[in-house]
Amino acid sequence: MKSVISYPDRGPYGNNRYRGNCSGYVIKDLIEHFRPALFVDVCEGSGTSRDVAREMGVRYIGLDLHKGFDFTQHSVLNAIGGEPAPMVFSHPPYYDIIRYQDERKKHGLTINPNENDLSSSVSIDEFLEKCNVMLLNQREATMSGGVYTSLIGDVRKGGKFHSFQSDFIKMMPKDELLSVVIKMQHNMVSAGRSYRGNIIEIWHEYLLIWKKQEVTLAQITWDKAKELQNGMHATWRSFIRIALMNLGGTATLDKIYEEVARVAGEKVKSNIHYREKIRQTLQKHFCSVSRGKWAVAA
Protein backbone atom coordinates (compact mmCIF):
# COMPACT_ATOMS: atom_id res chain seq x y z
CA MET A 1 0.00 0.00 0.00
CA LYS A 2 1.36 3.43 -0.97
CA SER A 3 0.72 6.89 0.47
CA VAL A 4 -1.25 7.90 -2.67
CA ILE A 5 -3.92 5.60 -4.11
CA SER A 6 -6.15 6.01 -7.15
CA TYR A 7 -8.89 3.76 -8.51
CA PRO A 8 -10.69 5.10 -11.61
CA ASP A 9 -12.80 1.90 -11.53
CA ARG A 10 -14.51 1.34 -8.16
CA GLY A 11 -14.76 -2.40 -8.73
CA PRO A 12 -17.67 -4.89 -8.58
CA TYR A 13 -18.38 -4.32 -4.89
CA GLY A 14 -21.46 -2.98 -3.16
CA ASN A 15 -24.11 -0.99 -5.04
CA ASN A 16 -22.56 1.54 -7.44
CA ARG A 17 -25.86 3.45 -7.51
CA TYR A 18 -25.55 4.20 -3.79
CA ARG A 19 -24.01 7.68 -3.68
CA GLY A 20 -20.86 8.21 -1.67
CA ASN A 21 -19.82 4.59 -1.20
CA CYS A 22 -16.08 4.08 -1.43
CA SER A 23 -14.17 1.96 -3.89
CA GLY A 24 -13.84 -1.66 -2.84
CA TYR A 25 -10.16 -1.45 -3.74
CA VAL A 26 -9.57 0.72 -0.65
CA ILE A 27 -10.83 -2.13 1.53
CA LYS A 28 -8.85 -4.64 -0.52
CA ASP A 29 -5.63 -2.66 -0.03
CA LEU A 30 -6.21 -2.42 3.74
CA ILE A 31 -6.83 -6.16 4.06
CA GLU A 32 -3.88 -7.12 1.87
CA HIS A 33 -1.53 -4.80 3.75
CA PHE A 34 -2.56 -5.51 7.37
CA ARG A 35 -3.95 -9.08 7.01
CA PRO A 36 -6.64 -8.77 9.72
CA ALA A 37 -8.41 -11.94 10.82
CA LEU A 38 -11.56 -9.85 11.27
CA PHE A 39 -12.60 -6.68 9.44
CA VAL A 40 -15.29 -4.48 11.04
CA ASP A 41 -17.04 -1.68 9.12
CA VAL A 42 -19.17 0.67 11.27
CA CYS A 43 -20.67 2.48 8.22
CA GLU A 44 -21.41 -0.45 5.91
CA GLY A 45 -23.70 1.44 3.53
CA SER A 46 -24.42 -0.62 0.43
CA GLY A 47 -22.12 -3.48 1.45
CA THR A 48 -18.83 -2.71 -0.31
CA SER A 49 -16.67 -3.95 2.58
CA ARG A 50 -18.84 -7.05 2.97
CA ASP A 51 -18.35 -8.01 -0.68
CA VAL A 52 -14.58 -7.50 -0.54
CA ALA A 53 -14.20 -9.49 2.68
CA ARG A 54 -16.25 -12.35 1.22
CA GLU A 55 -14.09 -12.41 -1.91
CA MET A 56 -10.89 -12.43 0.16
CA GLY A 57 -12.10 -15.00 2.69
CA VAL A 58 -11.83 -12.63 5.67
CA ARG A 59 -14.24 -12.78 8.61
CA TYR A 60 -16.41 -9.67 8.55
CA ILE A 61 -18.92 -7.73 10.66
CA GLY A 62 -20.83 -4.83 9.10
CA LEU A 63 -22.79 -2.25 11.10
CA ASP A 64 -24.96 0.63 9.84
CA LEU A 65 -27.90 2.86 10.70
CA HIS A 66 -30.12 0.92 8.31
CA LYS A 67 -29.31 -2.19 10.37
CA GLY A 68 -30.31 -0.42 13.59
CA PHE A 69 -26.78 0.39 14.76
CA ASP A 70 -25.87 3.98 15.69
CA PHE A 71 -22.21 4.49 16.60
CA THR A 72 -23.07 7.64 18.56
CA GLN A 73 -25.53 5.63 20.70
CA HIS A 74 -24.28 2.05 20.77
CA SER A 75 -20.98 0.40 21.63
CA VAL A 76 -19.14 -1.08 18.63
CA LEU A 77 -17.34 -3.47 20.98
CA ASN A 78 -20.64 -4.79 22.35
CA ALA A 79 -22.11 -5.04 18.84
CA ILE A 80 -19.28 -7.30 17.64
CA GLY A 81 -19.54 -9.63 20.61
CA GLY A 82 -17.22 -8.03 23.15
CA GLU A 83 -13.97 -9.27 21.61
CA PRO A 84 -11.74 -6.44 20.28
CA ALA A 85 -11.07 -6.64 16.54
CA PRO A 86 -7.76 -6.31 14.66
CA MET A 87 -9.23 -3.72 12.23
CA VAL A 88 -12.19 -1.33 12.56
CA PHE A 89 -13.02 0.89 9.57
CA SER A 90 -15.37 3.84 9.06
CA HIS A 91 -16.41 5.90 6.07
CA PRO A 92 -18.74 8.50 7.57
CA PRO A 93 -20.79 11.07 5.64
CA TYR A 94 -18.91 14.25 4.74
CA TYR A 95 -21.27 16.43 6.76
CA ASP A 96 -24.44 17.11 4.67
CA ILE A 97 -22.90 16.87 1.19
CA ILE A 98 -25.04 13.75 0.66
CA ARG A 99 -28.23 13.39 2.71
CA TYR A 100 -28.21 9.71 3.59
CA GLN A 101 -31.75 9.56 4.93
CA ASP A 102 -32.85 10.34 1.36
CA GLU A 103 -30.30 7.92 -0.08
CA ARG A 104 -31.46 5.02 2.12
CA LYS A 105 -35.09 5.74 1.28
CA LYS A 106 -34.27 5.72 -2.43
CA HIS A 107 -32.75 2.25 -2.13
CA GLY A 108 -35.49 0.81 0.06
CA LEU A 109 -33.34 0.55 3.19
CA THR A 110 -34.79 0.90 6.68
CA ILE A 111 -35.63 4.47 7.68
CA ASN A 112 -35.90 5.65 11.28
CA PRO A 113 -36.99 9.32 11.50
CA ASN A 114 -35.17 9.65 14.85
CA GLU A 115 -31.90 8.12 13.72
CA ASN A 116 -28.72 9.99 14.58
CA ASP A 117 -27.49 10.49 11.01
CA LEU A 118 -24.22 12.45 10.72
CA SER A 119 -25.37 13.84 7.37
CA SER A 120 -28.29 15.48 9.20
CA SER A 121 -26.07 17.30 11.70
CA VAL A 122 -27.29 20.85 12.19
CA SER A 123 -23.80 22.35 12.41
CA ILE A 124 -20.15 21.56 11.71
CA ASP A 125 -19.50 21.50 15.46
CA GLU A 126 -22.24 18.91 16.01
CA PHE A 127 -20.90 16.83 13.13
CA LEU A 128 -17.37 16.87 14.55
CA GLU A 129 -18.51 16.02 18.06
CA LYS A 130 -20.36 12.96 16.75
CA CYS A 131 -17.31 11.99 14.69
CA ASN A 132 -15.19 12.24 17.83
CA VAL A 133 -17.51 9.70 19.50
CA MET A 134 -17.32 7.50 16.39
CA LEU A 135 -13.51 7.43 16.45
CA LEU A 136 -13.31 6.78 20.20
CA ASN A 137 -15.92 4.05 19.76
CA GLN A 138 -13.88 2.47 16.97
CA ARG A 139 -10.75 2.62 19.11
CA GLU A 140 -12.54 0.95 22.05
CA ALA A 141 -13.45 -1.94 19.71
CA THR A 142 -9.88 -2.36 18.41
CA MET A 143 -7.43 -4.76 20.04
CA SER A 144 -4.11 -3.48 21.34
CA GLY A 145 -1.74 -3.37 18.36
CA GLY A 146 -4.71 -3.42 15.97
CA VAL A 147 -5.69 -0.76 13.45
CA TYR A 148 -8.62 1.64 13.39
CA THR A 149 -9.06 3.71 10.27
CA SER A 150 -11.39 6.25 8.69
CA LEU A 151 -11.89 7.55 5.15
CA ILE A 152 -12.82 11.23 5.21
CA GLY A 153 -12.80 14.13 2.76
CA ASP A 154 -12.54 17.88 3.12
CA VAL A 155 -15.61 20.00 2.39
CA ARG A 156 -16.26 23.49 1.06
CA LYS A 157 -19.61 24.79 2.30
CA GLY A 158 -21.03 28.31 2.09
CA GLY A 159 -17.73 29.63 0.81
CA LYS A 160 -15.80 28.13 3.75
CA PHE A 161 -13.30 25.29 3.61
CA HIS A 162 -13.47 22.63 6.32
CA SER A 163 -10.50 20.30 6.71
CA PHE A 164 -12.17 17.34 8.39
CA GLN A 165 -9.08 15.17 8.10
CA SER A 166 -7.19 17.76 10.13
CA ASP A 167 -9.94 17.72 12.77
CA PHE A 168 -9.92 13.91 12.92
CA ILE A 169 -6.16 13.82 13.42
CA LYS A 170 -6.41 16.33 16.28
CA MET A 171 -9.08 14.22 18.00
CA MET A 172 -6.95 11.11 18.42
CA PRO A 173 -3.55 10.32 20.03
CA LYS A 174 -0.59 11.67 18.07
CA ASP A 175 1.48 8.61 18.90
CA GLU A 176 -1.12 6.28 17.38
CA LEU A 177 -1.32 7.91 13.94
CA LEU A 178 0.31 5.36 11.67
CA SER A 179 -0.23 6.88 8.22
CA VAL A 180 -2.20 9.35 6.12
CA VAL A 181 -3.03 7.99 2.68
CA ILE A 182 -4.27 10.36 -0.03
CA LYS A 183 -6.99 8.80 -2.19
CA MET A 184 -7.76 10.44 -5.52
CA GLN A 185 -11.47 10.88 -6.34
CA HIS A 186 -13.06 9.97 -9.67
CA ASN A 187 -16.51 10.30 -11.27
CA MET A 188 -17.71 12.92 -8.80
CA VAL A 189 -21.04 14.73 -9.23
CA SER A 190 -19.26 18.02 -8.47
CA ALA A 191 -16.78 17.48 -11.31
CA GLY A 192 -19.24 18.93 -13.81
CA ARG A 193 -19.78 22.15 -11.91
CA SER A 194 -18.11 25.46 -12.65
CA TYR A 195 -16.76 27.60 -9.82
CA ARG A 196 -16.25 31.35 -9.67
CA GLY A 197 -13.14 33.08 -8.42
CA ASN A 198 -10.01 31.33 -7.29
CA ILE A 199 -11.67 28.20 -5.85
CA ILE A 200 -9.40 25.14 -5.81
CA GLU A 201 -11.50 22.04 -6.51
CA ILE A 202 -11.27 19.12 -4.08
CA TRP A 203 -10.23 15.96 -5.91
CA HIS A 204 -9.02 13.76 -3.09
CA GLU A 205 -9.92 12.13 0.23
CA TYR A 206 -7.83 10.93 3.16
CA LEU A 207 -7.52 7.44 4.57
CA LEU A 208 -6.39 7.99 8.17
CA ILE A 209 -4.81 4.98 9.85
CA TRP A 210 -4.10 4.64 13.57
CA LYS A 211 -2.47 1.77 15.48
CA LYS A 212 -3.89 1.28 18.96
CA GLN A 213 -1.47 1.37 21.87
CA GLU A 214 -1.88 0.47 25.54
CA VAL A 215 -3.30 3.88 26.49
CA THR A 216 -6.49 4.40 28.51
CA LEU A 217 -9.42 6.37 27.18
CA ALA A 218 -8.89 8.84 30.01
CA GLN A 219 -5.34 9.59 28.92
CA ILE A 220 -6.57 10.28 25.39
CA THR A 221 -9.49 12.48 26.34
CA TRP A 222 -7.57 14.51 28.90
CA ASP A 223 -4.64 15.05 26.56
CA LYS A 224 -7.01 16.08 23.79
CA ALA A 225 -8.78 18.50 26.15
CA LYS A 226 -5.64 20.60 26.26
CA GLU A 227 -5.70 20.97 22.49
CA LEU A 228 -9.38 21.28 21.58
CA GLN A 229 -11.25 24.58 21.76
CA ASN A 230 -14.15 23.18 23.75
CA GLY A 231 -11.76 21.84 26.40
CA MET A 232 -12.89 19.70 29.29
CA HIS A 233 -16.61 20.32 28.69
CA ALA A 234 -16.71 18.41 25.39
CA THR A 235 -14.21 15.86 26.71
CA TRP A 236 -16.39 14.80 29.65
CA ARG A 237 -19.42 14.60 27.34
CA SER A 238 -17.69 12.23 24.89
CA PHE A 239 -16.10 10.31 27.73
CA ILE A 240 -19.38 9.63 29.57
CA ARG A 241 -21.14 8.77 26.30
CA ILE A 242 -18.59 6.02 25.63
CA ALA A 243 -19.02 4.70 29.19
CA LEU A 244 -22.83 4.65 28.80
CA MET A 245 -22.58 2.91 25.44
CA ASN A 246 -20.36 0.26 27.05
CA LEU A 247 -23.18 -0.28 29.56
CA GLY A 248 -25.77 -0.80 26.83
CA GLY A 249 -26.98 2.79 26.52
CA THR A 250 -28.82 2.99 29.87
CA ALA A 251 -27.45 2.62 33.39
CA THR A 252 -27.79 3.69 36.99
CA LEU A 253 -25.58 6.45 38.34
CA ASP A 254 -23.57 3.96 40.42
CA LYS A 255 -22.88 1.82 37.34
CA ILE A 256 -21.83 4.92 35.40
CA TYR A 257 -19.40 5.85 38.18
CA GLU A 258 -17.95 2.32 38.08
CA GLU A 259 -17.60 2.25 34.28
CA VAL A 260 -16.00 5.69 34.14
CA ALA A 261 -13.55 4.65 36.84
CA ARG A 262 -12.84 1.37 35.03
CA VAL A 263 -12.00 2.88 31.67
CA ALA A 264 -10.41 6.02 33.08
CA GLY A 265 -7.82 4.49 35.35
CA GLU A 266 -6.08 6.37 38.11
CA LYS A 267 -6.32 9.73 36.35
CA VAL A 268 -10.03 10.02 37.14
CA LYS A 269 -10.00 8.11 40.42
CA SER A 270 -7.47 10.57 41.82
CA ASN A 271 -9.83 13.48 41.08
CA ILE A 272 -11.96 13.78 44.20
CA HIS A 273 -14.60 15.75 42.25
CA TYR A 274 -15.03 13.34 39.32
CA ARG A 275 -18.44 12.10 40.52
CA GLU A 276 -19.72 15.67 40.73
CA LYS A 277 -18.44 16.33 37.20
CA ILE A 278 -20.18 13.20 35.93
CA ARG A 279 -23.49 14.24 37.51
CA GLN A 280 -23.20 17.78 36.14
CA THR A 281 -22.50 16.51 32.61
CA LEU A 282 -25.32 13.95 32.77
CA GLN A 283 -27.81 16.62 33.80
CA LYS A 284 -26.82 18.93 30.93
CA HIS A 285 -26.34 16.50 28.06
CA PHE A 286 -27.99 13.13 28.79
CA CYS A 287 -31.50 11.77 29.39
CA SER A 288 -32.85 10.95 32.84
CA VAL A 289 -35.12 7.93 32.34
CA SER A 290 -35.94 7.50 36.03
CA ARG A 291 -34.57 8.52 39.40
CA GLY A 292 -30.84 7.78 39.39
CA LYS A 293 -30.91 6.19 35.91
CA TRP A 294 -29.52 7.76 32.75
CA ALA A 295 -29.48 7.08 29.00
CA VAL A 296 -27.44 8.21 26.01
CA ALA A 297 -29.03 11.34 24.55
CA ALA A 298 -30.12 11.42 20.91
C-alpha atoms as one frame of an Amber mdcrd trajectory, in Angstrom:
protein
   0.000   0.000   0.000   1.356   3.426  -0.967   0.716   6.891   0.474  -1.246
   7.897  -2.666  -3.918   5.603  -4.110  -6.152   6.014  -7.153  -8.890   3.755
  -8.514 -10.685   5.104 -11.614 -12.799   1.900 -11.527 -14.514   1.343  -8.156
 -14.757  -2.404  -8.731 -17.666  -4.894  -8.581 -18.379  -4.324  -4.889 -21.463
  -2.979  -3.162 -24.106  -0.992  -5.042 -22.558   1.544  -7.437 -25.859   3.449
  -7.514 -25.554   4.201  -3.791 -24.013   7.675  -3.677 -20.860   8.210  -1.665
 -19.824   4.586  -1.200 -16.076   4.080  -1.425 -14.166   1.964  -3.892 -13.835
  -1.657  -2.840 -10.157  -1.445  -3.739  -9.573   0.723  -0.646 -10.828  -2.132
   1.535  -8.853  -4.639  -0.518  -5.634  -2.656  -0.026  -6.207  -2.422   3.737
  -6.833  -6.162   4.055  -3.884  -7.116   1.866  -1.531  -4.802   3.755  -2.561
  -5.513   7.374  -3.949  -9.076   7.014  -6.637  -8.768   9.722  -8.410 -11.940
  10.820 -11.560  -9.851  11.274 -12.602  -6.680   9.436 -15.288  -4.483  11.043
 -17.039  -1.678   9.123 -19.168   0.667  11.270 -20.668   2.479   8.216 -21.406
  -0.451   5.906 -23.701   1.440   3.535 -24.425  -0.615   0.426 -22.117  -3.476
   1.454 -18.830  -2.706  -0.307 -16.673  -3.952   2.575 -18.839  -7.046   2.974
 -18.347  -8.014  -0.683 -14.577  -7.502  -0.544 -14.202  -9.492   2.678 -16.252
 -12.345   1.217 -14.091 -12.413  -1.914 -10.892 -12.425   0.163 -12.103 -14.996
   2.688 -11.834 -12.634   5.669 -14.239 -12.779   8.607 -16.413  -9.668   8.552
 -18.923  -7.731  10.660 -20.829  -4.827   9.103 -22.793  -2.247  11.101 -24.957
   0.626   9.844 -27.899   2.863  10.695 -30.123   0.923   8.309 -29.308  -2.189
  10.375 -30.306  -0.416  13.592 -26.776   0.386  14.755 -25.870   3.984  15.685
 -22.208   4.487  16.600 -23.071   7.638  18.558 -25.533   5.631  20.701 -24.281
   2.047  20.772 -20.976   0.402  21.627 -19.139  -1.079  18.631 -17.341  -3.469
  20.979 -20.638  -4.793  22.352 -22.108  -5.042  18.839 -19.283  -7.301  17.643
 -19.543  -9.628  20.613 -17.220  -8.025  23.155 -13.975  -9.265  21.607 -11.738
  -6.441  20.283 -11.068  -6.638  16.542  -7.758  -6.306  14.657  -9.227  -3.725
  12.234 -12.193  -1.327  12.562 -13.018   0.887   9.565 -15.368   3.836   9.064
 -16.408   5.898   6.067 -18.743   8.504   7.570 -20.787  11.073   5.638 -18.905
  14.251   4.742 -21.269  16.425   6.759 -24.435  17.114   4.673 -22.905  16.871
   1.186 -25.035  13.746   0.656 -28.231  13.392   2.711 -28.213   9.707   3.586
 -31.751   9.561   4.931 -32.850  10.338   1.363 -30.303   7.919  -0.084 -31.459
   5.021   2.118 -35.087   5.742   1.278 -34.269   5.723  -2.432 -32.746   2.246
  -2.128 -35.495   0.815   0.063 -33.343   0.552   3.187 -34.787   0.898   6.683
 -35.626   4.467   7.679 -35.904   5.648  11.277 -36.993   9.321  11.504 -35.169
   9.651  14.848 -31.898   8.119  13.715 -28.725   9.992  14.575 -27.490  10.486
  11.011 -24.224  12.447  10.724 -25.368  13.837   7.375 -28.292  15.476   9.199
 -26.069  17.298  11.701 -27.287  20.852  12.189 -23.796  22.351  12.406 -20.151
  21.559  11.707 -19.501  21.501  15.461 -22.240  18.907  16.013 -20.901  16.826
  13.129 -17.365  16.866  14.554 -18.507  16.023  18.065 -20.357  12.963  16.749
 -17.312  11.995  14.686 -15.195  12.238  17.829 -17.512   9.703  19.501 -17.319
   7.496  16.394 -13.507   7.430  16.451 -13.311   6.784  20.204 -15.922   4.046
  19.756 -13.877   2.465  16.966 -10.755   2.622  19.108 -12.537   0.953  22.049
 -13.455  -1.936  19.709  -9.875  -2.356  18.415  -7.431  -4.760  20.039  -4.113
  -3.483  21.337  -1.743  -3.368  18.360  -4.711  -3.423  15.969  -5.685  -0.763
  13.450  -8.621   1.638  13.393  -9.057   3.709  10.273 -11.390   6.254   8.689
 -11.891   7.546   5.154 -12.821  11.233   5.212 -12.799  14.130   2.765 -12.535
  17.882   3.119 -15.614  20.001   2.388 -16.260  23.493   1.064 -19.606  24.791
   2.305 -21.030  28.311   2.093 -17.729  29.627   0.810 -15.805  28.128   3.747
 -13.298  25.288   3.607 -13.473  22.628   6.322 -10.498  20.296   6.711 -12.169
  17.344   8.393  -9.076  15.174   8.099  -7.190  17.764  10.128  -9.941  17.722
  12.768  -9.915  13.910  12.918  -6.156  13.817  13.423  -6.413  16.326  16.283
  -9.081  14.223  18.001  -6.950  11.111  18.421  -3.550  10.319  20.029  -0.592
  11.675  18.074   1.480   8.609  18.898  -1.119   6.278  17.383  -1.321   7.913
  13.936   0.307   5.359  11.667  -0.229   6.876   8.221  -2.201   9.354   6.124
  -3.028   7.989   2.678  -4.271  10.358  -0.029  -6.986   8.803  -2.186  -7.757
  10.437  -5.519 -11.469  10.876  -6.339 -13.059   9.969  -9.669 -16.508  10.305
 -11.272 -17.712  12.923  -8.804 -21.042  14.734  -9.226 -19.261  18.020  -8.468
 -16.777  17.485 -11.312 -19.242  18.926 -13.813 -19.784  22.151 -11.915 -18.114
  25.461 -12.654 -16.762  27.605  -9.816 -16.252  31.354  -9.672 -13.144  33.075
  -8.423 -10.010  31.328  -7.290 -11.665  28.203  -5.854  -9.405  25.136  -5.814
 -11.504  22.044  -6.509 -11.273  19.118  -4.077 -10.228  15.963  -5.911  -9.019
  13.763  -3.087  -9.923  12.130   0.232  -7.832  10.929   3.164  -7.519   7.438
   4.574  -6.389   7.989   8.171  -4.811   4.975   9.850  -4.102   4.639  13.573
  -2.469   1.768  15.479  -3.895   1.283  18.964  -1.475   1.371  21.867  -1.879
   0.472  25.543  -3.300   3.876  26.487  -6.489   4.396  28.514  -9.422   6.367
  27.179  -8.892   8.844  30.013  -5.339   9.590  28.921  -6.565  10.283  25.393
  -9.486  12.483  26.342  -7.574  14.507  28.903  -4.635  15.050  26.564  -7.007
  16.084  23.789  -8.778  18.499  26.147  -5.638  20.596  26.262  -5.696  20.969
  22.491  -9.378  21.275  21.578 -11.249  24.584  21.757 -14.150  23.182  23.749
 -11.764  21.838  26.395 -12.893  19.705  29.287 -16.608  20.319  28.686 -16.707
  18.414  25.390 -14.207  15.859  26.712 -16.395  14.803  29.653 -19.418  14.598
  27.338 -17.689  12.233  24.892 -16.104  10.307  27.734 -19.383   9.630  29.570
 -21.142   8.774  26.299 -18.589   6.025  25.631 -19.016   4.698  29.193 -22.828
   4.654  28.803 -22.585   2.906  25.441 -20.358   0.259  27.053 -23.177  -0.283
  29.560 -25.768  -0.803  26.829 -26.981   2.788  26.523 -28.819   2.994  29.872
 -27.445   2.624  33.391 -27.786   3.689  36.994 -25.581   6.454  38.337 -23.569
   3.963  40.424 -22.884   1.819  37.344 -21.829   4.917  35.399 -19.397   5.855
  38.181 -17.946   2.322  38.076 -17.599   2.249  34.283 -16.003   5.694  34.137
 -13.553   4.651  36.840 -12.842   1.373  35.027 -11.996   2.876  31.665 -10.414
   6.023  33.076  -7.822   4.492  35.349  -6.081   6.368  38.108  -6.315   9.725
  36.347 -10.032  10.024  37.144  -9.996   8.112  40.423  -7.475  10.570  41.815
  -9.828  13.485  41.077 -11.962  13.778  44.198 -14.597  15.749  42.254 -15.027
  13.342  39.323 -18.443  12.103  40.516 -19.719  15.672  40.728 -18.444  16.327
  37.201 -20.185  13.200  35.934 -23.492  14.239  37.511 -23.198  17.776  36.137
 -22.498  16.510  32.611 -25.319  13.947  32.767 -27.810  16.625  33.797 -26.820
  18.933  30.930 -26.344  16.497  28.057 -27.994  13.128  28.789 -31.504  11.769
  29.389 -32.852  10.945  32.837 -35.117   7.927  32.340 -35.944   7.495  36.028
 -34.575   8.525  39.398 -30.840   7.778  39.389 -30.912   6.186  35.907 -29.523
   7.764  32.747 -29.484   7.082  28.996 -27.445   8.208  26.014 -29.034  11.340
  24.551 -30.121  11.416  20.909
